[in-house]
C-alpha cells in the first residue's frame, strides 16, 4: 500500500472516482478525475485503513465483482464499511472507481 507508480499504471489517464456516503461519512464532494489525483486519494485511504486494520472480501453486486472493505477500528468520520467497484476501458485500464460508503446502501451485503 504505497506503490504510486504501480497503481498509476493500472489507471486510465482520465480515470474518475465517485464516492457516495449519503452525508453520513467523509466522502468526496465531487468526482475526482485524473490518474495522479485518483492514485494519491486511494493510497492515502489505504494508509488510513492499515492503521486500524481491515478485512476485504470479493462479493458480487448486480452480477459483477466488487471489493467489500470492513474497517476493524474506524476513526473520526470514516465509514466502517465500503464497497469498491471498478470499470475498465478498452485497454484494460481502470477508467472508473465507484465507492459506496452509505450504510443503508450496503445493508444487504454480508460482512467482509
N, C-alpha and C positions, 0 to 999 in steps of 0.2 A: 504494500500500500504506500507507494511513494515513487513509482516509476512513471514520471510525467511523460517521457518520450514514448514509452511503451503504450501508455493509454492513448496518447495523441495519435499514434499510428493506427489505432482501431477506429478513430473518429473521422467522419467526413469533414471536409473543410468548413461547411456551413451547418454542422450539427446543431440541433436545438434541443434544449431540455425545458420541460414544464413540470412544476410541482403543484400538487393540489392537497392542501391541508385543511380546506374548508374554514380557514380562520382560526383553527384550534391550536396549531403549532407553527413554529418558524418555517417559512417557505418563501420561495421567490415571489416577488410582487409582479414580475413579468417574465416571459420566456427569456432564457439566456441563450445567446447564439454565438457560435464560433468555436473552433477546435480548442484553442488555448484556454478560453474562458470556461468552457464546459469541463475540460480536464482539470483545471485548478479547483473548480467547485466540487467535483466528486472526489478528488484527492484530499481536500480539506475535510469533507464529510467522512471519508474513510478514517482519517486520523482521529476524529471525534468518536467514531464507533469503536476504534481499537482501545481507547482509554477505558471504557466501561465493559467492553466485550459485547459480542453479538452472535446471534445464530442466524444462519441463512438456509433457506430451503427453496428448491426449484419447484414451482407449482404451475398448474395450467389454469389460465384465465381466458375465457372465451376461446378455448382450444389452442391457445398459444402459450409458450413457456414464459415465465416471469420469475424474478427473484423476490422472495418474501424475507425481509430482514427484520429480526426482533432484537432490540437493544436490551441487554441484561440490566443495565443501570442508566436509563436516560437521565440527562441533566437539563436544567433550565427548561426551555420550550421545545426540546427535541421530541419528535413523535416516537413512541415506543415501538411502533411497527411501521414498515413502509413496503410498498410493492413497486418494484422497478421493472419496466417493460421497455424493450428497445425495438427499433425498426431499422432495417438495413437498406442501403442503397444498392444499385445495380453492381457495384464493385465489391460488395460485401462489407463495406464500412458502416459504422453506426451513424445514421442520419437523424435519429430522434431518440430521446430518452424521456419516458414519462414516469414520474414518481408520484404515487398516491400515498398520502400520509393520513388522510382523514379516517378516523376510527370507524365511522358509520359505513364508509365505503369498503372497509376491509373486514367487516364483521362476519361475513360468510366464509372467510378463509380459515383454514386450520392453523394452529400455532406453528411457528417455524421449528 
